[in-house]
Amino acid sequence: MIYVPSVDKSVVTYLYGHSDRRILLVHGWSGRGTQLFKIADELLQNGYSTISFDAPAHGKSEGKTTIMSEFIASILEIEKQFGPFEIAIGHSLGGMSVLNAIKDGLNLKKAIIIGSGDIVQDILDEFVFKLGLKNELSHNLRIFFENKYQVKMDDFSAYRAAQKIEIPVLVIHDNDDPEVPVKAGIHINENLKDGNLFLTDGLGHRKILGNQNVIKKIIDFIKKS
């Protein structure tokens, strides 16, 4: 259990392997720290160890509510206690959180994001649409969020963080992702200074994490000097 003072919550953290060359793994919304286990297995075989965690209200971590800023705070606290990390790999909301954490000071050589969301308003609009709610509710939710937390919601959009990132980033997305449209990954990549885009077909939002071609691409990107 790692206590995150800035959000007054604790997260369950997993260390896999014994190498000093450490890679941080960050799951997405409704995921858990062990979700990227096939990627972790391959990293272990290549001389790395991994740190992952169950974000607040996820997996074995306590709580019933969380937001992306708590993912980001957890990443930065885990870096203090387990870093430095050479690489961070984030899936879905975890990808957005990794990019925002880099913007906020997470020190890495490279980063990899898989099926990452992009524009927060688009995510809200999709959420409202899928629930069959009125369109204006999406606008009201944004106003509520910004008033409560005194921040602009778009400041958490992945493309905005991408514009401030200097390190190489591998962006992986599936053309058939039903949860996060592929346009998100393409737009993030367009805003990176050193972006590398890898698109797949037929893997959706979660199967992509265990695909051998994807894992090979990740290992090749990590090893490339």
N, CA and C of each residue as an Amber inpcrd file, in Angstrom:
protein
   675
   0.8440000  -1.1930000   0.0000000   0.0000000   0.0000000   0.0000000
   0.8800000   1.2440000   0.0000000   0.6420000   2.1180000  -0.9550000
   1.3800000   3.3680000  -1.0550000   0.4040000   4.5170000  -0.8020000
   0.7320000   5.3670000   0.1560000  -0.1200000   6.5090000   0.4660000
   0.2140000   7.6590000  -0.4760000  -0.8250000   8.2700000  -1.0520000
  -0.6620000   9.4060000  -1.9660000  -1.1790000  10.6530000  -1.2520000
  -0.2830000  11.4250000  -0.6340000  -0.7210000  12.5450000   0.2200000
  -1.5760000  13.5810000  -0.5000000  -1.2740000  13.8640000  -1.7380000
  -1.9610000  14.9520000  -2.4340000  -3.4400000  14.6780000  -2.6590000
  -3.8260000  13.3860000  -2.6290000  -5.2550000  13.0550000  -2.7870000
  -5.8040000  12.3340000  -1.5550000  -4.9390000  12.1400000  -0.5480000
  -5.3260000  11.4890000   0.7090000  -5.9470000  10.1150000   0.4640000
  -5.3150000   9.3390000  -0.4160000  -5.7710000   7.9850000  -0.7050000
  -4.5630000   7.0620000  -0.8110000  -4.8100000   5.7660000  -0.6480000
  -3.7410000   4.7760000  -0.7830000  -4.0250000   3.8570000  -1.9600000
  -2.9520000   3.4100000  -2.6210000  -3.1040000   2.5050000  -3.7600000
  -2.2520000   1.2570000  -3.5450000  -2.7860000   0.1370000  -3.9770000
  -2.0420000  -1.1220000  -3.9430000  -1.0660000  -1.1230000  -5.1130000
   0.1910000  -1.4400000  -4.8140000   1.2530000  -1.3510000  -5.8110000
   1.9320000  -2.7030000  -5.9760000   2.2970000  -3.0200000  -7.2300000
   2.8790000  -4.3300000  -7.5500000   4.2740000  -4.1520000  -8.1450000
   5.2430000  -4.8780000  -7.5910000   6.5890000  -4.9390000  -8.1540000
   6.7870000  -6.3220000  -8.7610000   7.1850000  -6.3600000 -10.0390000
   7.3530000  -7.6290000 -10.7590000   8.7580000  -7.6610000 -11.3320000
   9.6120000  -8.5450000 -10.7850000  10.9870000  -8.6420000 -11.2400000
  11.9470000  -7.9500000 -10.2910000  13.2450000  -8.1340000 -10.5380000
  14.2650000  -7.6430000  -9.6130000  15.2690000  -6.6980000 -10.2690000
  15.0580000  -6.3670000 -11.5260000  15.9950000  -5.4890000 -12.2200000
  15.8590000  -4.0470000 -11.7260000  16.9770000  -3.3240000 -11.7630000
  16.9510000  -1.8940000 -11.4400000  16.4170000  -1.0670000 -12.6020000
  16.2870000  -1.6970000 -13.7780000  15.7200000  -1.0130000 -14.9510000
  14.1980000  -1.1790000 -14.8820000  13.5300000  -0.1290000 -14.4380000
  12.1080000  -0.2530000 -14.1080000  11.2060000   0.4630000 -15.1110000
  10.0850000  -0.1820000 -15.3750000   9.0710000   0.3750000 -16.2740000
   7.7500000   0.4560000 -15.5260000   7.0930000   1.6020000 -15.6380000
   5.8140000   1.8160000 -14.9750000   4.6780000   1.4380000 -15.9110000
   3.7290000   0.6620000 -15.4050000   2.5490000   0.2650000 -16.1650000
   1.3190000   0.9110000 -15.5310000   0.4710000   1.5230000 -16.3570000
  -0.7080000   2.2320000 -15.8440000  -1.9610000   1.7440000 -16.5680000
  -2.8720000   1.1480000 -15.8170000  -4.1130000   0.6190000 -16.4060000
  -5.1050000   1.7440000 -16.6810000  -6.2000000   1.3970000 -17.3290000
  -7.2230000   2.3700000 -17.6640000  -8.4260000   2.3060000 -16.7480000
  -9.4730000   3.0320000 -17.1370000 -10.7070000   3.0760000 -16.3480000
 -11.3080000   1.6840000 -16.2490000 -11.6840000   1.2880000 -15.0350000
 -12.2540000  -0.0260000 -14.6970000 -11.2600000  -1.1710000 -14.9040000
  -9.9680000  -0.8320000 -15.0330000  -8.9260000  -1.8560000 -15.1340000
  -8.2920000  -2.1280000 -13.7820000  -7.1270000  -2.7460000 -13.8190000
  -6.3690000  -3.0280000 -12.5850000  -4.9030000  -3.1890000 -12.9390000
  -4.0560000  -3.1630000 -11.9080000  -2.6170000  -3.1450000 -12.1260000
  -2.0460000  -4.3600000 -12.8110000  -2.7640000  -5.4900000 -12.7560000
  -2.2690000  -6.7160000 -13.3880000  -2.7590000  -6.8750000 -14.8250000
  -3.4870000  -5.8950000 -15.3350000  -4.1180000  -6.0190000 -16.6470000
  -3.1080000  -6.1110000 -17.7940000  -1.9420000  -5.5050000 -17.6210000
  -0.9350000  -5.5070000 -18.6790000   0.0820000  -6.6300000 -18.4570000
  -0.3930000  -7.7710000 -17.9420000   0.5360000  -8.8250000 -17.5070000
   1.3210000  -9.4470000 -18.6640000   0.7300000  -9.5530000 -19.8500000
   1.4700000 -10.1540000 -20.9720000   2.6090000  -9.2500000 -21.4190000
   2.3820000  -7.9510000 -21.3760000   3.4570000  -6.9950000 -21.6670000
   4.5220000  -7.0920000 -20.5770000   4.0860000  -7.1950000 -19.3130000
   5.0260000  -7.2990000 -18.1880000   5.8840000  -8.5530000 -18.3020000
   5.2800000  -9.6710000 -18.6990000   6.0380000 -10.9240000 -18.8640000
   7.1690000 -10.7440000 -19.8760000   6.8560000 -10.1030000 -20.9930000
   7.8580000  -9.9130000 -22.0430000   8.9420000  -8.9470000 -21.5940000
   8.5530000  -7.9120000 -20.8520000   9.5490000  -6.9740000 -20.3330000
  10.5070000  -7.6700000 -19.3750000   9.9650000  -8.5610000 -18.5590000
  10.7870000  -9.3280000 -17.6210000  11.8330000 -10.1570000 -18.3720000
  11.4090000 -10.7740000 -19.4800000  12.3220000 -11.5900000 -20.2860000
  13.4130000 -10.7470000 -20.9440000  13.1520000  -9.4440000 -21.0440000
  14.1210000  -8.5560000 -21.6810000  14.9220000  -7.7180000 -20.6840000
  14.9060000  -8.1530000 -19.4290000  15.7930000  -7.5430000 -18.4400000
  15.2320000  -6.3770000 -17.6620000  13.9100000  -6.1860000 -17.7330000
  13.2790000  -5.0920000 -16.9910000  12.4380000  -5.6410000 -15.8420000
  12.1760000  -4.8130000 -14.8680000  11.1330000  -5.1090000 -13.8840000
  10.0360000  -4.0630000 -14.0580000   8.8390000  -4.3880000 -13.5850000
   7.7210000  -3.4550000 -13.7550000   7.1250000  -3.0810000 -12.4050000
   6.6370000  -1.8640000 -12.3550000   5.8250000  -1.3830000 -11.2430000
   4.4460000  -1.0720000 -11.8080000   3.4160000  -1.6020000 -11.1890000
   2.0540000  -1.2380000 -11.5710000   1.2530000  -0.9980000 -10.2990000
   0.0410000  -0.5000000 -10.4500000  -0.7580000  -0.1930000  -9.2640000
  -2.2350000  -0.2410000  -9.6100000  -3.0460000  -0.4780000  -8.5940000
  -4.4950000  -0.3490000  -8.7260000  -4.8430000   1.0880000  -8.3480000
  -5.3230000   1.8620000  -9.3120000  -5.6910000   3.2520000  -9.0410000
  -6.7820000   3.3140000  -7.9760000  -6.9780000   4.4600000  -7.3340000
  -8.0550000   4.5750000  -6.3420000  -9.3830000   4.0590000  -6.8980000
 -10.1110000   3.3180000  -6.0750000 -11.4180000   2.7510000  -6.4400000
 -11.3170000   1.6780000  -7.5230000 -10.1180000   1.1550000  -7.7540000
  -9.9140000   0.0950000  -8.7350000  -9.2010000  -1.0840000  -8.0740000
  -9.4570000  -2.2860000  -8.5950000  -8.7510000  -3.4710000  -8.1160000
  -8.8430000  -3.6280000  -6.6100000  -7.6980000  -3.7770000  -5.9620000
  -7.6480000  -3.9820000  -4.5100000  -7.5120000  -2.6690000  -3.7310000
  -7.4210000  -1.5570000  -4.4370000  -7.3290000  -0.2640000  -3.7520000
  -8.7040000   0.1500000  -3.2340000  -8.6990000   0.8570000  -2.1100000
  -9.9600000   1.2430000  -1.4770000 -10.6050000   2.4270000  -2.1940000
 -11.8770000   2.6340000  -1.8810000 -12.6000000   3.7840000  -2.3970000
 -13.6620000   3.3980000  -3.4010000 -14.5830000   4.3090000  -3.6310000
 -15.6700000   4.0810000  -4.5790000 -15.6790000   5.0930000  -5.7150000
 -14.8990000   6.1560000  -5.5850000 -14.8540000   7.1810000  -6.6300000
 -13.4150000   7.5780000  -6.9220000 -13.1890000   8.0290000  -8.1690000
 -11.8790000   8.5710000  -8.5270000 -12.0370000   9.3890000  -9.8020000
 -11.0060000  10.1740000 -10.1240000 -10.9490000  10.9290000 -11.3700000
  -9.5140000  10.8730000 -11.8860000  -9.3140000  11.3390000 -13.1110000
  -7.9970000  11.2180000 -13.7260000  -6.9070000  11.9030000 -12.9210000
  -7.2060000  13.0130000 -12.2830000  -6.1710000  13.7150000 -11.5160000
  -5.6180000  12.8310000 -10.4030000  -6.4140000  11.8830000  -9.8940000
  -5.9170000  10.9590000  -8.8630000  -5.0290000   9.8790000  -9.4780000
  -5.2970000   9.4880000 -10.7240000  -4.3690000   8.6030000 -11.4530000
  -3.0120000   9.2960000 -11.5730000  -3.0460000  10.5650000 -11.9910000
  -1.8060000  11.3220000 -12.2060000  -1.0390000  11.4850000 -10.8980000
  -1.7560000  11.8360000  -9.8320000  -1.1090000  12.0030000  -8.5190000
  -0.4710000  10.6940000  -8.0540000  -1.1460000   9.5800000  -8.3060000
  -0.6030000   8.2680000  -7.9160000   0.6860000   7.9670000  -8.6760000
   0.6920000   8.2560000  -9.9720000   1.8950000   8.0470000 -10.7830000
   3.0660000   8.8410000 -10.2160000   2.8420000  10.1040000  -9.9110000
   3.9350000  10.9690000  -9.4370000   4.4390000  10.5450000  -8.0600000
   3.5380000  10.0570000  -7.2120000   3.9610000   9.5760000  -5.8930000
   4.7320000   8.2620000  -6.0130000   4.2790000   7.3760000  -6.8880000
   4.9680000   6.0990000  -7.0900000   6.3590000   6.3350000  -7.6680000
   6.5040000   7.3470000  -8.5180000   7.8340000   7.6800000  -9.0250000
   8.7650000   8.0700000  -7.8800000   8.2510000   8.8290000  -6.9210000
   9.0750000   9.2280000  -5.7760000   9.5790000   8.0180000  -5.0030000
   8.7420000   7.0100000  -4.8640000   9.0690000   5.8810000  -3.9980000
   9.7460000   4.7240000  -4.7350000   9.4800000   4.5790000  -6.0400000
  10.0040000   3.4270000  -6.7810000  10.8460000   3.8120000  -7.9890000
  10.8500000   5.0840000  -8.3460000  11.5790000   5.5140000  -9.5360000
  13.0820000   5.5770000  -9.2940000  13.8380000   6.0270000 -10.2860000
  13.3280000   6.5330000 -11.5710000  12.9140000   5.4050000 -12.5130000
  11.9950000   5.7150000 -13.4090000  11.5500000   4.7770000 -14.4340000
  12.1630000   5.1690000 -15.7740000  12.5410000   4.1600000 -16.5380000
  13.0370000   4.4280000 -17.8950000  11.8670000   4.7070000 -18.8470000
  10.8060000   3.9400000 -18.6730000   9.6670000   3.9590000 -19.5920000
   8.3820000   3.9320000 -18.7710000   7.3090000   4.4930000 -19.3270000
   5.9670000   4.2750000 -18.7820000   5.0640000   3.8290000 -19.9230000
   4.1920000   2.8720000 -19.6080000   3.2310000   2.3560000 -20.5940000
   1.8390000   2.5260000 -20.0060000   0.9640000   3.2260000 -20.7190000
  -0.3830000   3.4600000 -20.2120000  -1.4370000   3.0150000 -21.1970000
  -2.5010000   2.4080000 -20.6840000  -3.6190000   1.9590000 -21.5160000
  -4.8450000   2.8180000 -21.2500000  -5.4870000   3.2990000 -22.3200000
  -6.7510000   4.0090000 -22.2240000  -6.6020000   5.2630000 -21.3460000
  -7.3790000   5.3770000 -20.2710000  -7.2160000   6.5180000 -19.3680000
  -5.8080000   6.5520000 -18.7850000  -5.1960000   5.3800000 -18.6440000
  -3.8080000   5.3170000 -18.1840000  -2.8520000   5.9970000 -19.1450000
  -3.1540000   5.9280000 -20.4590000  -2.3420000   6.6330000 -21.4450000
  -2.4650000   8.1320000 -21.2920000  -3.6970000   8.6060000 -21.1220000
  -3.9150000  10.0360000 -20.8740000  -3.1960000  10.4710000 -19.6040000
  -3.2540000   9.6290000 -18.5830000  -2.6290000   9.9610000 -17.3000000
  -1.1140000  10.0130000 -17.4070000  -0.5240000   9.0960000 -18.1750000
   0.9270000   9.1030000 -18.3730000   1.3630000  10.3900000 -19.0620000
   0.6600000  10.7870000 -20.1140000   1.0210000  12.0190000 -20.8260000
   0.9030000  13.2330000 -19.9150000  -0.1640000  13.2840000 -19.1330000
  -0.3420000  14.4080000 -18.2090000   0.7010000  14.3900000 -17.0980000
   1.0850000  13.1900000 -16.6390000   2.1120000  13.0950000 -15.5970000
   3.4650000  13.5750000 -16.1220000   3.7850000  13.2520000 -17.3840000
   5.0290000  13.7490000 -17.9880000   5.0020000  15.2740000 -18.0280000
   3.8570000  15.8320000 -18.4420000   3.6970000  17.2900000 -18.4660000
   3.9160000  17.8770000 -17.0820000   3.5290000  17.1040000 -16.0340000
   3.6290000  17.5840000 -14.6590000   4.9340000  17.2030000 -13.9680000
   5.8850000  16.6110000 -14.7230000   7.2050000  16.3840000 -14.1470000
   7.6940000  14.9500000 -14.0970000   6.8880000  13.9630000 -14.4990000
   7.3620000  12.5730000 -14.5370000   8.5380000  12.4800000 -15.5090000
   9.6640000  11.9490000 -15.0290000  10.9020000  11.9230000 -15.8120000
  11.1010000  10.5550000 -16.4540000  11.0370000  10.4930000 -17.7730000
  11.1750000   9.2440000 -18.5100000  12.0860000   9.4330000 -19.7140000
  12.5830000   8.2820000 -20.2390000  13.3210000   8.3240000 -21.5040000
  12.3660000   8.1840000 -22.6900000  11.3200000   7.3710000 -22.5010000
  10.3260000   7.1400000 -23.5450000   8.9860000   6.8230000 -22.8870000
   7.9220000   6.9120000 -23.6780000   6.5990000   6.5270000 -23.1780000
   5.8350000   5.8080000 -24.2850000   4.8920000   4.9650000 -23.8670000
   4.0480000   4.2090000 -24.7940000   2.6090000   4.3270000 -24.3100000
   1.7110000   4.7130000 -25.2100000   0.2990000   4.7770000 -24.8420000
  -0.4990000   3.8880000 -25.7950000  -1.4710000   3.1820000 -25.2400000
  -2.2380000   2.1960000 -26.0030000  -3.7300000   2.5080000 -25.8410000
  -4.4110000   2.7400000 -26.9620000  -5.8540000   3.0010000 -26.9060000
  -6.2100000   4.1890000 -26.0370000  -5.3830000   5.2010000 -26.0650000
  -5.5770000   6.3550000 -25.1690000  -6.7110000   7.2500000 -25.6470000
  -7.4780000   7.7620000 -24.6840000  -8.4230000   8.8210000 -24.9740000
  -7.6730000  10.1060000 -25.2490000  -8.3940000  11.1030000 -25.7630000
  -7.7330000  12.3470000 -26.1510000  -8.4290000  13.5640000 -25.5590000
  -9.4920000  14.0280000 -26.2060000 -10.1700000  15.2520000 -25.7940000
 -11.2380000  14.9120000 -24.7500000 -11.1280000  15.4960000 -23.5640000
 -12.0130000  15.1290000 -22.4590000 -13.4740000  15.4120000 -22.8090000
 -13.7520000  16.5130000 -23.4910000 -15.1350000  16.8180000 -23.8530000
 -15.7220000  15.7390000 -24.7670000 -14.9080000  15.2000000 -25.6710000
 -15.3740000  14.1080000 -26.5370000 -15.7460000  12.8840000 -25.7130000
 -14.9650000  12.6120000 -24.6740000 -15.2380000  11.4580000 -23.8070000
 -16.5430000  11.6730000 -23.0610000 -16.7510000  12.8850000 -22.5640000
 -18.0100000  13.2080000 -21.8860000 -19.2010000  13.0820000 -22.8300000
 -19.0480000  13.6130000 -24.0450000 -20.1330000  13.5470000 -25.0280000
 -20.4990000  12.0980000 -25.3320000 -19.4880000  11.2470000 -25.4840000
 -19.7320000   9.8350000 -25.7790000 -20.4250000   9.1440000 -24.6110000
 -20.0090000   9.4920000 -23.3980000 -20.6130000   8.9360000 -22.1780000
 -22.1060000   9.2840000 -22.1160000 -22.4210000  10.5350000 -22.3570000
 -23.8110000  10.9960000 -22.3210000 -24.6310000  10.3260000 -23.4330000
 -24.0180000  10.2020000 -24.6140000 -24.7080000   9.5710000 -25.7570000
 -25.0450000   8.1100000 -25.4700000 -24.0600000   7.3730000 -24.9190000
 -24.2670000   5.9470000 -24.6610000 -25.3420000   5.7050000 -23.6020000
 -25.4970000   6.6430000 -22.6870000 -26.5330000   6.5120000 -21.6610000
 -27.8920000   7.0130000 -22.1480000 -27.9110000   7.5630000 -23.3590000
 -29.1670000   8.0480000 -23.9070000 -29.6810000   9.2920000 -23.2150000
 -28.7570000  10.1200000 -22.7060000 -29.1500000  11.3330000 -21.9930000
 -29.1680000  12.5340000 -22.9410000 -29.7350000  13.6200000 -22.4830000
 -29.8070000  14.8250000 -23.3070000 -28.4220000  15.4290000 -23.5060000
 -28.1910000  15.9720000 -24.6890000 -26.8700000  16.4960000 -25.0400000
 -26.3880000  17.5800000 -24.0810000 -27.3250000  18.4140000 -23.5970000
 -26.8880000  19.5330000 -22.7530000 -26.3010000  19.0630000 -21.4210000
 -26.5720000  17.8260000 -21.0520000 -26.0170000  17.3050000 -19.8020000
 -24.4910000  17.2650000 -19.8710000 -23.9490000  16.9990000 -21.0470000
 -22.4980000  16.9650000 -21.2200000 -21.8820000  18.3250000 -20.9010000
 -22.5040000  19.3730000 -21.4030000 -22.0550000  20.7410000 -21.1080000
 -22.1580000  21.0340000 -19.6140000 -23.2630000  20.6230000 -19.0040000
 -23.4750000  20.8710000 -17.5760000 -22.4510000  20.1360000 -16.7140000
 -22.1040000  18.9240000 -17.1330000 -21.0930000  18.1520000 -16.4020000
 -19.7400000  18.8690000 -16.4330000 -19.3940000  19.4130000 -17.5990000
 -18.1230000  20.1350000 -17.7090000 -18.1070000  21.3490000 -16.7850000
 -19.1850000  22.1130000 -16.7910000 -19.2700000  23.2940000 -15.9340000
 -19.1720000  22.8950000 -14.4600000 -19.8620000  21.8150000 -14.0830000
 -19.8210000  21.3240000 -12.7040000 -18.3980000  20.9530000 -12.3070000
 -17.7270000  20.2140000 -13.1880000 -16.3520000  19.7830000 -12.9260000
 -15.4240000  20.9870000 -12.7490000 -15.5280000  21.9490000 -13.6670000
 -14.6120000  23.0940000 -13.6210000 -14.8620000  23.9780000 -12.4090000
 -16.1070000  24.0860000 -12.0020000 -16.4130000  24.8620000 -10.7940000
 -15.9270000  24.1560000  -9.5290000 -16.0710000  22.8430000  -9.5100000
 -15.6940000  22.0770000  -8.3190000 -14.1830000  22.0370000  -8.1270000
 -13.4420000  21.8200000  -9.2190000 -11.9940000  21.6110000  -9.0990000
 -11.1760000  22.8370000  -9.5040000 -11.8480000  23.8800000  -9.9920000
 -11.1730000  25.1280000 -10.3550000 -10.0510000  24.9050000 -11.3720000
 -10.3210000  24.0250000 -12.3270000  -9.4010000  23.8090000 -13.4450000
 -10.2330000  23.6980000 -14.7170000  -9.6030000  23.9720000 -15.8490000
 -10.2630000  23.7750000 -17.1280000 -10.1690000  22.3020000 -17.5210000
 -11.3020000  21.7130000 -17.8500000 -11.3220000  20.2860000 -18.1540000
 -10.4190000  19.9560000 -19.3400000 -10.3620000  20.8520000 -20.3290000
  -9.5550000  20.5720000 -21.5150000  -8.0650000  20.5400000 -21.2010000
  -7.6660000  21.0980000 -20.0500000  -6.2560000  21.0250000 -19.6570000
  -5.7900000  19.5840000 -19.4750000  -6.7370000  18.6440000 -19.2630000
  -6.3960000  17.2340000 -19.0850000  -6.4410000  16.4540000 -20.3980000
  -6.8280000  17.1120000 -21.4880000  -6.8680000  16.4330000 -22.7820000
  -5.4620000  15.9990000 -23.1890000  -5.3770000  14.7960000 -23.7730000
  -4.0700000  14.2130000 -24.0720000  -3.2850000  15.0270000 -25.0940000
  -3.9530000  15.5730000 -26.1020000  -3.2270000  16.3170000 -27.1330000
  -2.5470000  17.5540000 -26.5550000  -3.1440000  18.1560000 -25.5180000
  -2.5380000  19.3340000 -24.8870000  -1.2490000  18.9520000 -24.1610000
  -1.3000000  17.8240000 -23.4490000  -0.0800000  17.3340000 -22.7960000
   0.9700000  16.9770000 -23.8390000   0.5230000  16.3520000 -24.9390000
   1.4470000  15.9120000 -25.9920000   2.2610000  17.0740000 -26.5450000
   1.6460000  18.2290000 -26.6360000   2.3280000  19.4060000 -27.1880000
   3.5270000  19.8330000 -26.3500000   3.5840000  19.4070000 -25.0920000
   4.6500000  19.8280000 -24.1900000   5.6800000  18.7250000 -23.9320000
   5.5560000  17.6160000 -24.6460000   6.4120000  16.4580000 -24.3870000
   7.5250000  16.3690000 -25.4230000   8.7620000  16.2310000 -24.9360000
   9.9360000  16.2050000 -25.8130000  10.4190000  14.7870000 -26.1080000
  10.1560000  13.8340000 -25.2380000  10.6920000  12.4810000 -25.3810000
   9.9400000  11.7000000 -26.4690000  10.5400000  10.6320000 -27.0040000
   9.8390000   9.7890000 -27.9740000   8.6300000   9.0890000 -27.3250000
   7.5130000   9.0880000 -28.0370000   6.2940000   8.4310000 -27.5590000
   5.7560000   7.5250000 -28.6650000   5.5060000   6.2780000 -28.3260000
   4.8610000   5.3320000 -29.2420000   3.3670000   5.3310000 -28.9590000
   2.5740000   5.6590000 -29.9770000   1.1200000   5.6960000 -29.8570000
   0.5530000   4.4780000 -30.5820000  -0.0900000   3.5840000 -29.8370000
  -0.6740000   2.3730000 -30.4130000  -2.1940000   2.4690000 -30.3010000
  -2.8810000   2.2130000 -31.4020000  -4.3450000   2.2840000 -31.3780000
  -4.8970000   1.3190000 -32.4230000  -6.0670000   0.7860000 -32.1280000
  -6.7070000  -0.1220000 -33.0860000  -7.7430000   0.6250000 -33.9130000
  -7.7280000   0.3730000 -35.2110000  -8.6850000   1.0180000 -36.1060000
 -10.1340000   0.6690000 -35.7720000 -10.3310000  -0.4700000 -35.0960000
 -11.6810000  -0.9440000 -34.7840000 -12.0240000  -0.8080000 -33.2990000
 -11.3140000   0.0700000 -32.6040000 -11.5730000   0.2620000 -31.1760000
 -12.9870000   0.8410000 -30.9930000 -13.8920000   0.0900000 -30.3190000
 -15.2660000   0.5700000 -30.1680000 -15.4520000   1.5430000 -29.0030000
 -14.4590000   1.6440000 -28.1390000 -14.5810000   2.4800000 -26.9470000
 -13.8780000   3.8250000 -27.1000000 -12.7230000   3.8080000 -27.7330000
 -11.9790000   5.0550000 -27.9790000 -11.6660000   5.1150000 -29.4730000
 -12.3110000   5.9880000 -30.2190000 -12.1050000   6.0480000 -31.6700000
 -10.6440000   6.2540000 -32.0380000 -10.2440000   5.6570000 -33.1590000
  -8.8490000   5.7300000 -33.5870000  -8.4050000   7.1710000 -33.8400000
  -9.3530000   8.0740000 -34.1170000  -8.9900000   9.4800000 -34.3380000
  -8.2890000  10.0690000 -33.1170000  -8.5640000   9.5110000 -31.9330000
  -7.9010000   9.9960000 -30.7120000  -6.3960000   9.7570000 -30.7860000
  -6.0040000   8.5330000 -31.1170000  -4.5760000   8.2120000 -31.2200000
  -3.8860000   9.0000000 -32.3120000  -4.5690000   9.1540000 -33.4480000
  -3.9900000   9.9050000 -34.5680000  -3.7760000  11.3650000 -34.1740000
  -4.7540000  11.9550000 -33.4880000  -4.6490000  13.3590000 -33.0950000
  -3.5550000  13.5790000 -32.0470000  -3.4520000  12.6590000 -31.0940000
  -2.3740000  12.7550000 -30.1020000  -1.0230000  12.7240000 -30.8100000
  -0.8550000  11.7690000 -31.7210000   0.4210000  11.6230000 -32.4290000
   0.7790000  12.8830000 -33.2070000  -0.2270000  13.5280000 -33.7960000
   0.0080000  14.7520000 -34.5660000   0.5270000  15.8960000 -33.6930000
   0.2380000  15.8270000 -32.3950000   0.6420000  16.8930000 -31.4850000
   1.9260000  16.5860000 -30.7220000   2.5200000  15.4350000 -30.9700000
   3.7820000  15.0700000 -30.3250000   4.9650000  15.5710000 -31.1520000
   6.0190000  15.9720000 -30.4940000   7.2310000  16.3910000 -31.1970000
   7.9740000  15.1870000 -31.7690000   7.9150000  14.0550000 -31.0460000
   8.6130000  12.8400000 -31.4820000   7.6650000  11.6470000 -31.3250000
   6.5920000  11.6780000 -32.1030000   5.5800000  10.6270000 -32.0120000
   5.8070000   9.5220000 -33.0240000   5.4300000   8.3090000 -32.6440000
   5.5050000   7.1490000 -33.5180000   4.1450000   6.4540000 -33.4570000
   3.4310000   6.3880000 -34.5720000   2.0680000   5.8550000 -34.5930000
   2.0510000   4.4410000 -35.1460000   1.4210000   3.5270000 -34.4010000
   1.2720000   2.1340000 -34.8290000  -0.2040000   1.7550000 -34.7260000
  -0.8440000   1.5580000 -35.8790000  -2.2630000   1.2190000 -35.9150000
  -2.4500000  -0.2640000 -36.1940000  -3.3990000  -0.8700000 -35.5120000
  -3.7060000  -2.2860000 -35.6930000  -5.1470000  -2.4350000 -36.1860000
  -5.5060000  -3.6550000 -36.5340000  -6.8650000  -3.9390000 -37.0070000
  -7.4490000  -5.1270000 -36.2560000  -8.7200000  -5.0060000 -35.8720000
  -9.4600000  -6.1310000 -35.3170000  -9.1400000  -6.5070000 -33.8810000
  -8.4090000  -5.6550000 -33.1610000  -8.0240000  -5.9950000 -31.7880000
  -8.8610000  -5.2670000 -30.7390000  -9.6290000  -4.2640000 -31.1610000
 -10.4910000  -3.5670000 -30.2170000  -9.7270000  -2.7940000 -29.1620000
 -10.3540000  -2.6790000 -27.9850000  -9.7990000  -1.8270000 -26.9350000
  -8.9530000  -2.5950000 -25.9300000  -9.2400000  -3.8820000 -25.7200000
  -8.5330000  -4.6340000 -24.6740000  -7.6780000  -5.7870000 -25.2100000
  -8.1530000  -6.4640000 -26.2450000  -7.3810000  -7.5760000 -26.8040000
  -6.0080000  -7.1090000 -27.2800000  -5.9070000  -5.8330000 -27.5970000
  -4.6620000  -5.2510000 -28.0910000  -3.5210000  -5.4180000 -27.0790000
  -3.8700000  -5.5120000 -25.7870000  -2.8480000  -5.5950000 -24.7350000
  -2.1080000  -6.9290000 -24.7360000  -2.7230000  -7.9640000 -25.3310000
  -2.0800000  -9.2730000 -25.3280000  -1.5940000  -9.7240000 -26.6880000
  -1.7190000  -8.8690000 -27.6850000  -1.3410000  -9.2380000 -29.0430000
   0.1780000  -9.2700000 -29.2060000   0.6920000 -10.3460000 -29.7830000
   2.1430000 -10.5280000 -29.8860000   2.8050000  -9.5060000 -30.8010000
   2.1160000  -9.1040000 -31.8750000   2.6880000  -8.0830000 -32.7560000
   2.8030000  -6.7400000 -32.0370000   1.8110000  -6.4390000 -31.2190000
   1.8420000  -5.2030000 -30.4350000   2.9790000  -5.2550000 -29.4180000
   3.0930000  -6.3890000 -28.7350000   4.1490000  -6.5260000 -27.7260000
   5.5320000  -6.4400000 -28.3740000   5.6820000  -7.0550000 -29.5490000
   6.9630000  -6.9650000 -30.2660000   7.2790000  -5.5180000 -30.6330000
   6.2540000  -4.7870000 -31.0800000   6.4530000  -3.3770000 -31.4300000
   6.9150000  -2.5890000 -30.2080000   6.3250000  -2.8840000 -29.0450000
   6.7000000  -2.2130000 -27.8020000   8.1620000  -2.4940000 -27.4560000
   8.5620000  -3.7650000 -27.5270000   9.9320000  -4.1440000 -27.1770000
  10.9180000  -3.5000000 -28.1510000  10.6020000  -3.5210000 -29.4540000
  11.4780000  -2.9130000 -30.4510000  11.6430000  -1.4210000 -30.2130000
  10.5470000  -0.7400000 -29.8530000  10.5860000   0.6930000 -29.5840000
  11.4470000   0.9960000 -28.3550000  11.3140000   0.1620000 -27.3290000
  12.0920000   0.3580000 -26.1060000  13.5830000   0.1710000 -26.3660000
  13.9070000  -0.8280000 -27.1930000  15.3140000  -1.1660000 -27.4430000
  15.9910000  -0.2090000 -28.4190000  15.1860000   0.4710000 -29.2430000
  15.7590000   1.3490000 -30.2660000  16.4720000   2.5240000 -29.6080000
  17.7090000   2.7620000 -30.0170000  18.5020000   3.8320000 -29.4000000
  18.1370000   5.1820000 -30.0160000
